[in-house]
Amino acid sequence: MNLVKNKFDYGLITLSLAFMLSLSACAKVTEKTANNGDAQAQFKMGMYYFDGKGGVSTDYYKAADWFQKSAVQGYNPAQLALGSIYNLDYFYQDYPYSFKDKELAKEWFGKACDSGNQEGCNSYRRLN
């Protein structure tokens, strides 16, 4: 069976593979920067794992770990993301353990709010 029927199909397949490889390479560069302690790169790695993009598979535990590393450095998008992870129950329905913890969610939403993230303030108020 011939999967590639013409040069156009071959070009699309080649382009798709190149794009996937470039995403994977992008994640590797980002991970190296994240491992060196860059909070923004750590947050980006969290988003890669959260969304299953950047050449990595979805893994909510790894996403939470990267968000935590970034959040403790005061990066407010990561603080908001971590608060959201601790506030969402349905998000982890496929996993045997839940991250649901209202007090931790409030703590991280409060930190995001304190560092100027309005959505963190709104989320904090909704939990009270």
C-alpha positions in Angstrom: 0.0 0.0 0.0 1.4 3.4 -1.0 0.6 6.0 1.6 2.2 8.8 -0.3 0.3 9.3 -3.5 2.1 12.4 -4.8 4.8 14.9 -4.2 2.3 17.2 -2.4 1.5 14.5 0.1 5.2 13.8 0.6 5.8 17.5 1.2 3.0 17.7 3.8 4.3 14.6 5.7 7.9 16.0 5.6 6.7 19.4 6.9 4.6 17.8 9.6 7.5 15.7 10.9 9.8 18.7 10.8 7.3 20.7 12.8 7.0 17.9 15.4 10.7 17.6 15.7 11.1 21.4 16.1 8.6 21.4 19.0 10.5 18.6 20.6 13.7 20.5 20.2 12.0 23.6 21.6 10.9 21.7 24.7 14.5 20.4 25.2 15.9 23.9 25.1 13.2 25.2 27.4 13.8 22.3 29.8 17.5 23.0 29.9 16.8 26.7 30.8 14.2 25.6 33.3 16.6 23.2 35.0 19.0 26.1 35.4 16.3 27.8 37.6 14.6 30.2 35.1 11.1 30.7 36.5 9.5 31.6 33.2 11.0 28.5 31.5 9.8 26.4 34.4 6.3 27.8 33.9 6.5 27.1 30.2 7.5 23.5 30.9 4.5 23.2 33.2 2.3 24.4 30.3 3.9 21.9 27.9 3.0 19.1 30.3 -0.4 20.5 31.1 -1.4 20.8 27.5 0.7 17.9 26.1 2.5 20.2 23.7 6.1 21.0 22.9 6.9 17.4 22.1 5.9 16.0 25.5 2.9 14.0 26.6 0.3 15.3 28.9 1.3 14.7 32.5 -0.4 16.7 35.2 2.0 15.7 37.9 5.0 16.9 36.0 3.0 20.1 35.1 2.3 20.7 38.8 6.0 20.1 39.7 7.2 22.6 37.1 4.5 25.2 38.2 5.7 24.7 41.8 9.3 25.3 41.0 8.3 28.5 39.2 5.8 29.7 41.7 8.1 29.5 44.7 10.3 32.0 42.8 7.4 34.5 42.7 6.4 34.1 39.1 2.7 35.0 39.3 1.4 33.1 36.3 2.8 29.9 37.9 1.3 30.9 41.2 -2.1 31.2 39.5 -1.7 27.9 37.6 -0.7 26.1 40.8 -3.7 27.6 42.6 -5.9 26.4 39.8 -4.5 22.9 39.9 -5.2 22.7 43.6 -8.7 24.0 43.0 -9.8 21.8 40.2 -11.2 18.4 41.0 -12.5 17.2 37.6 -9.1 17.9 36.0 -7.6 14.8 37.7 -10.4 12.4 37.2 -8.1 10.0 35.2 -5.6 9.8 38.1 -5.9 7.8 41.2 -5.1 10.8 43.4 -6.6 14.2 43.4 -4.7 17.5 43.9 -7.9 19.1 45.3 -6.8 21.2 48.3 -8.8 24.3 48.9 -6.3 25.7 51.5 -3.4 25.3 49.1 -5.5 26.8 46.3 -6.2 29.8 48.4 -2.6 30.2 49.4 -1.3 30.2 45.8 -4.2 32.4 44.6 -3.3 34.8 47.4 0.3 34.9 46.4 -0.6 35.5 42.8 -2.9 38.3 43.9 -0.2 39.8 46.1 2.2 39.9 43.2 -0.3 41.8 41.0 -2.3 39.1 39.2 -5.9 40.2 39.1 -7.2 36.7 38.2 -5.4 35.4 41.3 -7.3 38.0 43.4 -10.6 37.1 41.8 -10.0 33.3 42.3 -9.0 34.0 45.9 -12.2 35.9 46.6 -14.3 33.1 45.0 -12.9 30.6 47.5 -13.8 32.7 50.5 
